[in-house]
Amino acid sequence: MAAYNDVTEALIKKTRAREEALGLRDDTCRSRFLLQPNPTSKVVVFFHGFTAAPAQFDTIGEAFFKAGYNVLIPLMPGHGQAGDWNEDNPPPLPENPHIYQEFGQNWLQNAQSLGDRVLLGGLSGGSTLAAWLALEYPQQVDRGLLFAPYLSGTNALVDWVVERMNVYFEWKTEPGAVGFGYAGFHMPALRVFLDLGQDILDRAKVQLAAPLLIVSSASDRAVDSEEHQKLFQSALKFQPQCWYHCFDRQLEIGHNMMTQAEGNKHVDLPIAIAKTYAESDLTWNEITALSQRLQPGESLEAIAAQLNLSQPLPPDLPSLLTTLRLFAGDAT
C-alpha cells in the first residue's frame, strides 16, 4: 500500500511540474488522474484526440473509475499550451512520430506500475497511438479501445492534401458544440498520424495485436470507416477477441464522440460498448452469434447456454445489444 501511494504521488507530482512549466491554456488541458485509494489490477489510459485536451475523456474516465479502474488521461505532446496560435504562429504540435511513440511507451510503463491489466484507449489521433502500442506490445496491452482512429481521411483528395500541403488548417466547430484544445494546426503535424495509420494497417496484416475494440460512426466526416473495417478484419485473423461496431447514421454521432459538449447526444453508447468489451472474453464469432439469436423477451444467458459458452457474460451486455439493435437492426 505504501509503495502504491509513493508511485501515484510521484507520477502526479512529476506530471504537474512538467505541465506548470509548459504554461497550459486552462484546466481542460491538465492530465487527469482518477486513482483508487487502494491498488487495483485494472488500469486504463486514454489518449485524447489530435489538437484536443484530456477533458475530452472526463466522462468515460469517470465511468471506468466508478467501475473500479485506475484511470490515466495524459496530455499529449505539444498540446494544451497557452499562446496566440494562428497561421503565422501555429501551435507546437510534434511533426515527428517518435515523440508520440515514446510518449505512449512512457504512459504504458506508468500504467503498468498501477495495475496488472492495462487497457489503452483513445479518440482519433490518440486512438491511432493506442493502436500502434497494441501492435508493438501485444502481450503487455490487455485491450485496445479505439474510437474513430485516424488511419486516413474520408477521401483520397483529403489524404493528398495532408500528405503534400504544408498549410495551416482551422477547425470548423459545429454551432453549440465545444472544441477542446487548439483551433487549428500546421498540416505536417497531422501527417504524422496519417503515416502512423498506414504503418498500423500494414503491420496488422502480418502480426498479432492485442484484442481491439474498433468503434466507427456512419456520420463521421473526418475519418474513413472502411479503413477501420480493414484494420478489424486484419487484426481478427490473429486475434479472435477483436470487436467492431459502426454507429448507425440516424444517431448522428460525429467524429468527436466522447462527450455531449462536443455534440454527441448518445455519449452513453460508446461508454457502454467500451465497458462491456473491457469486461468480456467473448470472441467476435461468439458475440455475433449471441446478437443474431437475441429476440425480444429472450434471455441472453439461455442463448449463451444453447451455444455452450462457458465464460460469464458482462452484466450490461443484454441491454447494450438490445439498444444497438433498435438503431441498426444488428447489434454488431
N, C-alpha and C positions, 0 to 999 in steps of 0.2 A: 504494500500500500504506500509506504514512504517513497519507494522508488518511482511508483506511478505518479505521485504528486510532484516529485522532483522533475520528472521528464516533462509533464504537462506545463509546469510553471516555467521551465527553461525555454520550451518551444514558444510559449506565448510571449515571454519577455523578449526573446530574440526577434520574433516577427514584429512585435510592436515597435521595437527600437529601429528596425530597418524601415518600417513604414513611416515613422516620425521623421526620419532623415530624408525620405523622399518628398515629403510635403504633399499629402493627399488632398484631393479636391473636397471631399466630405466623408461622412461616416459610412455612406453606402459602399465606399471603396476599401474599407478596412477588412482584413481577413477575419473570418468567423471561426470561433472555437466553441462547439457545443459538446461539452465533455461530461460524461457521467461521473458521479462522485467516487465511484469505485471502478476498478479495472473491469473491462468487458472484452469479450473475444471478438466483438464486431465493431468495425470502424469503416466509415465511408468518406472518401474525398471527392468533392465536387469542384470541377473546374468551370468557371463561368465563361461566357461567350466572348468572342473577339470584339474588342473595344468596350466591353461591358464591365461589370463590377460584381464582387461577391454577393451583394444584396439580391442579385438575381436568383440565388439559391436559398434565400432565407426560408421560404415556405416549405419546400421539400426537405430542407435541412432540419427544420423543426419536427417534421413528420417522422423522419428517421431517428431523431434524438428521442422522441417520445416512444419509439419502438425499441429503444434500448441500445442504439448505436452511439458510438463516439462519432462526431461529425466534424470534418475539417473543410473549410471553404476558403482556400488561399487566394490572394490577389495575384493575378497572372503578371508575368514580367512586362514592364513598360506601361502598365495600365494604372488608371486611377490618379495620376499626378495632376496637381493643380497647375494651371497655366493658361495663357491666351493662345490656344491652339487654333490654327487656321491653315489655309493653303500655303502661306509663306512660312508658317511655323507649325508643321504637323506634329502631333503627339509622338512621344519617343517609343513607339512600338518596335519590337525586335524585327529585324529582317534576316535573321539567321536562325534556322530551325533548331540548332544545337542549344540555343538559350532556353527554348521551351522544353526540349527533351531533358536537359539537365535539371530544370525546374521540376518537371514531372517525376523524375527519378528521385529527387530530394524529398518530395512530398510522399512518394510511395514509402521511402525509408522512414519518414516521420510517422506515417500511419502504422507501419509495422511495429513501431515502438509502443503503440497504444492498443494493439489487438492482434489476434492471430489471423483473423479473417478480414482481408482488405478488399473493399469494393471501390472502384473508380468510376465516377460518372461525370457528365458534362453536357454542355449545350454548344452546338455549332463548332467553333474552333476549339473550345475546351473539350468537346466530345471527341474531336479528332485526336487531340493529345491523349485522351483516355484510351482510345482505340490503339494508338501506337504503343502505349505501355502494355496493353493487353496482349499484343503480339510479341513485344520484346521480353515480357516477363510472364508467360502464360502459367507458370507454376506458382507465382507469387501473388497474382491478381485473382481473387476468388470469383469476381463478377465484374463485367463492364456494363454500365448503364448509359447507353449512348442515345442522347436526344438530338435529332436532326444534325448528325455530324456533317461538317463541311468537307466533302470529298470532291465536289465540283459544283459549278453553278447550274442554273436551270437551263442554260442552252450554250451552244458552242461559242457564240459571239461574246457572251459574258466571260467565259473562260479565256478567250483570246485577249480580251481587254485586261484581265487580271494578269495573264502571262506576259504581255508585251508592253502595256502602257504604264509609265511611271507618273501617274496623275494623282491628284487629290480627289477623294470621293467623300461626299457628305451624306449621311443617312437621312432618309425621309421618314420621320416618326408619324404613325397614324394619329389622327386627331383624338385627343383624350387619353392617349397612351403615354406611359413614362418611358424615357430612354435612359437606361443606366449606362454611365460611362461616357466615352468620348463621342462627340457629334460627327467626327469624320476621321479620315486616315489617309496615309500615303500608300498607294496601291501595292508596292513591294512588300508591305507588312502583311497583306492578305495573301500574297503569292506564296508565302511560307507555308500556309495551311493547304493551299491547292497542291503544292509539291508533296507535302506530307501525306495528303489524302491519296495521291496516286501511288505513293510508296506503300501505303496500307492496303490498297486494293490489289497491288501486285503481290505483296507478301502473303495476304490471306489466301491466295490461290494455291500456295505451296507449303504452308506451315500451320501448325496449331496455334490458335489463340485461346485465351481464357474464355469461358462462357460469356456470350454477349447478348444483351437486350438492345435491339435497334428500333427506335421509335421515329416514324415519319409522320407527316401530315399532308393530305392531298391539297390543303390550302397554303402550303409553304411555298412562297415565291422566291426564296433565297437559295435553296439547295435542291439537288436532284434526287428524288426518291428512288429513281431507277438505280442509281449508284448504291443507295442503301440496300436495295434488294440484292444487288450483285455481291456486296460485302457479306450479307447474310448467307446467301447460297454458298459462297466460298468457305466461310467460316464453319457452316453447318456440316460440310463434308468431313471436317476434322473434329468438330465439337458438337455432339448431338443435343447439348443443352442450350444452344442458342435459340432465341425467340425473336420474332419480328412482328411489329404492328404498325399499320398506317391509319391514322385517324381519318374518318370519313369527311368529305368536303363540307357536308352540311353542318359540321361542328364549328367550322370557321376558325380552326386553331392554326395560327400563323407560326412563323419561324421561332419567335420568342415565346415559347410555350410554357415557361416555368412559373410565371406569375400572372395574377389578374391585372396588376398595374401595367404590365406590358401588353395587355389586350386579350389574354386567354380567359374566357368566361368559364372554361371547364378545366381549371388547373388541377382539380381533384383527380382527373383521369390519368395524366402522366405520373402523378404521385402514386396512385393505386397500382398501376402497372409495375412501376419500379419496386414498390414494397413487396408485391406478390412475387415478382421474379426473384428478388433477393432472398426470399424465404423458401423458394421452391427448388426441388431437384428433378422436376419433370423435364423430359426431353421434348423437343419440338413435335415429334410424332405423337407423343402422349397427350400434350396439351391440345393438339389439333383433333385427335380422336375424341377427347372429352368435349371439346367445343361443338363438334359436328353432331354428337349424340345427345347434347343437352336440349331438353324440351321444357316448356313451361310446366311447373309443378313437379318435375323430376328431381330426385336427389342426386347431386353430383357424386356423393360418396357411393351411392348404389351403382352409378355408372362406372366409377373407378373400380369397384369390386368386380363388375362384369368384365372389365378389361384386364383384371388381375394385376392392378397397380398396387404395389406393396407400400410405396412411400406415402407419408401423410400429405394431405392436401393443405396448401396455405389457407388460413381461415377466411380470407377475403376473396378467394378465387371464385366461388359461386356468384356472388353479387357482381364482381368485375366482369365475368363472362357474360352475364345477363345484360349488364349495362351496355357493353360494347356491341352486342348483337342487336340492341334496339336501334343503333345508328347504322351499322354496316350489314346486319343480317348474317355476320360471320365473326366470331369472337377473335379470330386471328387475322 
